[in-house]
């Protein structure tokens, strides 16, 4: 489902205008710019992705009707729309894909405690080394730029091997559960009405 359709569904669910939600949906699907395949969803379509979105956008937004909407609710609905009404954890995405951990050759030591916590968050939440592709990759560098700043992102980039990138790793990612590749058909029908 594309960003605009997600925005229209958010308008139906939360009120306001589709534009109120566009940037949040654009962020959740930003991983598609690194791997244009529905496997990109393993990078942000989960509970850690909800947490990252709140770090970037804050806890809530106020739509054009004046209603306060939680960012976590917008992102959770986005996940449900793409993943057959499921909001997975990082563990659910990466279990069974431990072999892609071989592509994570470098877990950088940054010297910055907050950055180090961010980099290790997928591993700490999932106990799957493979999940570090979220933060220890070209996509992770983009996340760090949004959450921290450009110099911090450039520092992380300098610590990562060039081949430790999303495109290289996700080619080998195996989809194992039906929800990983099946959208919520009710949401699609709602758009058609």
N, C-alpha and C positions, 0 to 999 in steps of 0.2 A: 504494500500500500504506500502511496506517496505522501509527502509532507502535507500537501494541501488537503487530501482526504482525511488524514489524521486531524488536521485543524478543524475541518467541518464537523467531524464526529465530536471533537471537544466542545465546539459551539453547541451542538445538540445536547450534550451531557451537562455542560456547566453554564451555558448562556454566553452572553457577550457576542463578540465577532470572531470569525476564524483567525483574523490577524492577531488577536490576543494571545494565541497559543502557538503561532507559527514558529517563533524562534526556539521554543522548547522542543518541538517536534523536529525541527531542523538539526538541533544539536544531537538528539537521540539517534537520528539517522546519519549523522556526519561520518560515521565509520564506513558508510557506503562509498565515500570518496577514496578510501584506502583499499577496499576490496568490493567490487561491484557484483555482489552475489549475496543471496540471503544469509549466507554464513556470517556476514558482517554483523549480524544481530548479536552474536556471542560477545561482542565487545561492550555493549551498553544496554542491551535489552534484558536487564536482570536487576535484582535488588541493589547491587553495588552501583549500577548505572543510575538508579533513583538517587542514591546518596551523592554521587558525583554531580548530577543535575542540580541538586539543592545547594551544593557548594558553589556552583556557577551562577544560578539564578536566584538564590535565596530560598526561603521556605515557602513563599507564596507569591502570587501575582494578583493584581486587582484588574478584573476585566472591564470592558467599556460600559457594562451595566452597573459597575461599582461593587460587584461581588468578589469576595476574597476566595481564591482557589488555591489549594495546596499544590505545589510543584510535584510532590510525590504522587498525588492522585492523577495528574495529567500524564506523568511518565508511566505509571502503573497501567492506565487505560491504553496507552500506546503499546505497551508490551502485550496486553490482552488482545488488542486488535490484530497484532502481527503473529501472535503465538497461541492461537486457538484457546483464548481465554485463560492463559497461564502467565503468571509472573514468576519466573524461575530465579533461583539463586545462582551465584557464580559456579558453585559446585555442580549443580544440575547441568549446566552448559558444558563444563569441562571434564566431568567424570567420563571415563571411557576414551578420552583423548590424551592420555598421559604421554603417548609417544611424541606428540608435538613439543613436549618439554625439551626434547633434544635440540630444538632450534633456539631455545633460550640459553645461550652460552654465557651471557653476561648479565649478572644482577649488579648494577652499579652501586658503589659506595659513594654517596654524593657529598658527605660532610654537612648536610643540611637535614636536621632531624625531621622537620615537617615534610620535606620532600621525600625523605626515606620512608616515612610512614605511608605517604601516598603511594609510592612505588610498590611497597610490600602489601598494601591493602588487599589486592586480589588473592594473594597467597594466604594471608592471614584469615580471610573470610572463607576460603574454599579448601585449603590444604592441598591444592593442585598446582604444582609448579607451572603447568601449561597455561594457567590463567594469567601468568605474568606478561603474556603477550599484550594484555590490555594496557599496561603501564611501561613495560620495557621494550618499546618499539617506536616506530615513527608515529603511530597513533598516540602512544603515551606521551611523546614529546608535544604533540598538539594539545593534549589535555593539560599538560603542565603549563603551557603558555596561557591557556584560558584561566587556570586556577591560580597560578603564581604570576609569572611575567616572562617576557622574552629572554632576558639574560639567564634565567633559571632553566628555561626550555633549551637554550643553546648549550648550556652546561651539561644537561642530561644527554643531548644529542652527541656531544663529544665523547661521552662515556660508553655509548652503545655501538656495537659492531654494525656496519652497514647492512649486512645480510639478516639482521634481527629485525625484520619488518613484517607487517601484517600480511602483505600479499604472499610472501614466501611461506609463512606459517599456515595461513588459513587454506592454502591449496590442499594441505594434508589433513585438515580438520574433517572429522567424520560426523555427519548428522546421524544420531542414533534414536531419537525420539520423534514421534509424529508431530508434537507441538512445535518442534524446531523449524518445521517447514510448512506448517498449515495455518493459514490465517483464520480469524474468527469470522465465519460466514455470516453470522447474525449482524455483525458490524457492517459488512459489505452490503447486505440487504438493506440495512438502515440507510445507507448512502443512496441506494437506488430509489428509495421512496420519496 
